[in-house]
Amino acid sequence: MAKTSVILETAVTVDHRPEAPVVESRCPQSTRLWVIDPLRDPRWLELIRKHSAASVFHSREWLSALHLAYGYESVVYTHCEPSAELTSGTVFCKVRSWLTGRRLVSLPFSDHCDPLVKDSAELDSSLLAVGKSVDRGEWNYCEVRPVRFEPGDSTRLGLSDRYCLHAIDLRPSMSAIFRNFHKSSVQRKIRRAEREALTYEEGNSERLFRHFYKLLVTTRRRQHVPPQPMKWFRSLMACFGVKLKFRVAFKNGLPIASILTLNYKNTVTYKYGCSDSRFHPLGGMALLFWNTIQQAKAAGYETLDLGRSDSGNQGLTTFKEHWGGIRSELSYWRYPNHPRSDESAWKRMTAERFVKASPDRLLIAAGQLCYRHIG
């Protein structure tokens, strides 16, 4: 595929057209920042293949699914010229919404997305240029979700949200991993699932997807939010193929719990989970995670990424730590950063009331309408 790139100059309006002329940069230290298309430039594939911080959220599969489901255009900001090897880059999606405005997000619906840069100075240089495009009115704001580096004060990005990130190290022996599980909350649940004769299926078939989505609607209602649109999951299925798995636990043929996992490089990522609360005591979720861990370990994967949790959600963070999840802090940064208002809290309360009162069909329609705007 052909490479496309344009130069970003902090002193003039950004021209994102592939045919934009190269101009001399007037930014500090004559630093040029180029904008490339990660879905067309083959250098992006090579960079994420080599870079140790690249995750499933940097992958072409994930970026393609975001574009296919929501129409988001992805771009990478880099200091590497078009003729040079791509050794660094920060990926964003352009989110344009008549309802919620225009913004650059790295990345929508992604738990984390590390800028693939060598150090914090390189990150700050990129974010300064991106911030100037916000100042010029091209975007309402920009947001990054880094794991390794925090933006410096000069970037003017402020802390917008704080989360916990958990991951299970799969490199120890299987017996050591099992011993690290909480005895009553995990080990006993695994044994309970065996006693209950729960059955397990996995794959990316339409039948398993239907089981997953029905449980997802039930779970999202319990959480007072609409479910993600079916188109999003079909896009993930189309882009990831066999790297995506729906894992479903059954009791007497009835689906009672399901999770969606994605495989990328040396990591299996747990992205979505759902269940029927009536059957929680039977250990359906324990069966799913235990099978996932065993299979990932046997296949040579080194990490099970359990994803982000709200810092205040003690139940979810405890659940992940009972599985031996190692906790790290995860912060989201935004420019300009505005504190949440009482009006936002009021909107959340109104949404919760809507979810409680709506039938499944209306709830699914609401998800199809709103997720495009909240990415």
N, C-alpha and C positions, 0 to 999 in steps of 0.2 A: 504493500500500500504506500501511497505517496505521503511524504511528510508535509505538514503544514505548520507554519510558525509565523508570528508577527512580533515585532519588538514593542515593548511597553516602555514608555518614557514618562517619568513622573512629572515632567514640566509641561506636558501638552496633553490634549485629549487622547485617550487610548483608542486606537483603531484596531478592531478585532477582525477585520477582513483579511483573508489569506493573502490578498494581493497588496496589502498595505506596504508602503515603502519603508525601508530601513532609515532611521534618522539617528543622528548623533545624540547620545544621552547627555542630559545636563544634571543628572542626579549625583549625589555625593560619590566621590571616588570614581566617577565615570562608569558607574555600574549600569550595565544594560540588563533589562529583564525581558525575556521572551515569553510569548504565549503560544502554546502548542495544543494540538488536539490529541489526547491520549488514545482515542479510538482509531486514529489514522496514522499516527507517528509510531513506527516500529521501535523507536528508541525507548519508548515508555515500557514496552514489554520487557526489553532487556534490562532496564533499570530496576523494575520491580522483581525480576527474576533474581538479580544479584543482591539487592538491598535487604539487609537483615531486618529492617523495621517495616518492610512492606507486608501488609495484611490482606485478607480477602477483600477489604473495602477499597484497596487500591487496584484491584484486579479489573481487567477488561470486562469480565463477566458481570461484576457488580455495577460498573459504570454503564454498561450496555442495558442492564435491567432497569436502572434508574431512568435512562433515556426512553426505553421502550414503554415503560408503565406510566411515567409522569412527564415525559418530554424534556427532561432536564439536559442541558448541554454541558458537558464537562470540559474543563480547560486546565492546563498545567502551566504554572508560572515557574520559569527557570532562568538561571544566569548563563546557561549553556547555549552557545550559538547554534544555528541550524546545521552547520557543517561539522560540528563537534560531537563527540560522544556525550550522551546525556548522563550526567553523574549526580544530578540532584533535581528536585522539583517539588512543588506543592500543588496538589490537585484540588480544584473547587468545582462545584456545580453552579450554574447560573439558574437561579429560581426566579421566574417572573410570574407574578400573580396579581390579578386585578383586585384581589381581596386583601392580600397581606403584603403586597409591595414587591420590590426587586431586591434581591440580595445574593451575595456570593457565600456559599456554605461549603465547608470541607469536613464532612460530606453529609447530605441529607440522609436520614434514617440509618446512619452509620454510628455505631457505638463510639468509635474512635477512628481517627485518621491522622497518623503521624506525618508531618511534613518530612519529606525525604531529603533532608539537608545535612550538611556535615557538622554544623554547630549553630548555636543560638544567634550568632552575628549574621549568618546567612539567612536565617529565618526572619530576623528583624528587617533586613534589607528588603526582602520580598514583601513583607507585610506593610512596610512604609509605602511602597509603591501601590499596593492594593488599597490601602487606606486613602491615598490621594484620589483614587478613582471614586471612592465614596464621597470625598469632599467636593468633587466636581459634579456630584448629583447623578452619576451613572447608576449607583446602587444606594439603597436605603441603609444597608449595613453589610459587614462581612463577618464571618464566624469561622473559627478554627477549633479543632478538637485534638490537640496534640497529646502524646504520651510522654515523650522524652524531654521536650523543651517547652519553656514558658516564654511567651512574648515579652520583650523588654519594655521598659517604661516609654521609650522613644516611639514605639508603635502606636501608643494611645489605646491599645486594646484593653478592655476591662474584663474582669472575671464575671461571667454571666450565670454559670451553673457549675455545681460541684457534684461529682458522682464517685462511686467506688467501682473498680474493675477487678474481676476475679478470674484466675486461670488455674487449672490443675496441671501440675508437672507430671507427664506420663513417662519420664525416663527411668524412675525407680522400678523395681520388680513389681509384678502384679500383686504379690502378697503384701508388699510394703504399702502400695497404694490402698489396698483394702483395709489394712490396719489403721490407716490415717483417717478413715471414715468415722464419723461419730457413731458410737455403738448403738444407741437407742434410736436416733433419728434416721440413720442410714442403714447400718448393717442389719438391724432388725426388720426394717422395711423391705430390704432385699429378700430376706428369708420369708417374710410375710407374703410377698408376691409369689414366691415359689410354692408356698403352702396353698395359696388361693388358686393355683394352676392358671395364672394369667398367661395369655399367649402374646407373642410379639411378631410384628411384621415390619419390614422396612422396604424402601424403594422410592421411586418418583412417579408412580402410576397415578392415573386419574382417580382410581378408587381410593387409594390412600390419601390423596389430596382432599377428596370430598370428606373423608372421615376427619382429617385434620381441620378443615375449614369449619365444619359444623361445631367441633369442640372450641375452635377459636372464637366463634360468635358468642357461644355460651360464656367463655372466659372473659371476653372484652365487656360483655354486659355486666358481669360481676364486678369488673374494674371501673364501670361507669364511663366507658369510652367506646366509640364505634370500632368495628373491626377494620383492618386494612382491606383494601379492595382485592377482589379475586384476581384482577388483572396484574397486580403486583406480584403475587405468587406465581401466576402463570409465566410472567416475564422472567422471574428467577429460575423456574423450571426450564424454560427455553434456553436461557443463557448458560446455566451451570450444568445441565444434563445430569450425568451420573454423579457429579460432584455434590449434588443436592440430594438429601434423603429426608423423607417423612418417616418417622419412627412412631408406630402406634401400638399401644397396649390394649388388649381386649379381655373382657370377662364374659365367658359364655357367648362369644361372638359379638358382644357389644363394645364398641370403642369407648374407652374411659379416659385415656390420656394420650397426648401426642406431642412430639417436638420436631422442629425443623433444624437440620444441621447442614453446614457447608464445609467442604474440604478445600484447603488451599495451602500449597507448600507443605510445611511440617505441622500444620495446625488444623484441628477440627473446631469449628466455631458453632456454638449453640446460639441460635438467633431468635427462635420463637418457641414458646411452650404453651400448652393449653390442656384443660382437663375438665372432667365432670366432677364437681365437688362432692356429689353423693357417694363417690367411690374412692375418695382420698385415702381412707384408712387401709385400702387393699394394697397400696404400694405400687400403683401403676407408674408414677413418675420415677420411683426408685429403680424399677425394672428398666425403663428407658435409658436412664443415665448409666446404669451399670453395664448394659449391653453396649452403649456407645463407647464407654471407657475401655471395655475389653477389646472391642473391635479396633478402636483407634490405636491402642497399644500394640495389638497383634500386627497391624498394618504398618507400624513403624512411625506413626505420628508422635510428636514430642510434647504437644500442648493441646489441652482442651480449653478453649476460650469460652468462659461462661458469661461474658458480656458485662454490661454496665448495670448498676443498681443505683437508685436514688439514695443518697447518704442517709436520709431519714427513714428509709424503708428497712427497718431492723429485721423484719421477718425474712425478706429476700436475701439480705446480706448474710444472715445467720445460716439460711438454707445452703448457700454456696460454700460457706466456710465449713459446714458440717461435711461437705464432700471433699474437703481438703483444698478448697480453692484458696490460692494465695492472693491476698488483697493488696491493691495499689490504688493511689488516688488519681482521679481523672478530672480535669478541669476544662470547661469550655470558655473560650474567650471571644469577645465581640467588640467591634467598633462601628459606630459609637454604641456604648453600653448604657442602656436605660434600666433603672430598677423596675421590678414588677409592681404594678399599681393595684389598688383595690378594685378597679374596674376589671382587671384580668381575673381576679379571684371571683368576682361576680359572674363573669362569663363562664368560668369553670363550673360554678354551682348550677347555672342555667343548663349547661350541657349535661351534667349529671342527671338532672330532672328529666331532660329529654330522653336520655338513654333508658332510664327506668320505665318510662311510659310508652316506649315505642316497641312495636312488634319487630321480629327479626328482619323482615323484608325491608322495613323502613330504616332500620339500623344499618343494614348492609348498604342501602342507597346513600345514607349519610356518609359512610366511610368512603364510598366511591367519589363523593362530591368534595369532601374536605381535605383528604390527605395530599392531594396535588398542591394545596395552598399552604400546608404547614411544614413542608420539607425543609 
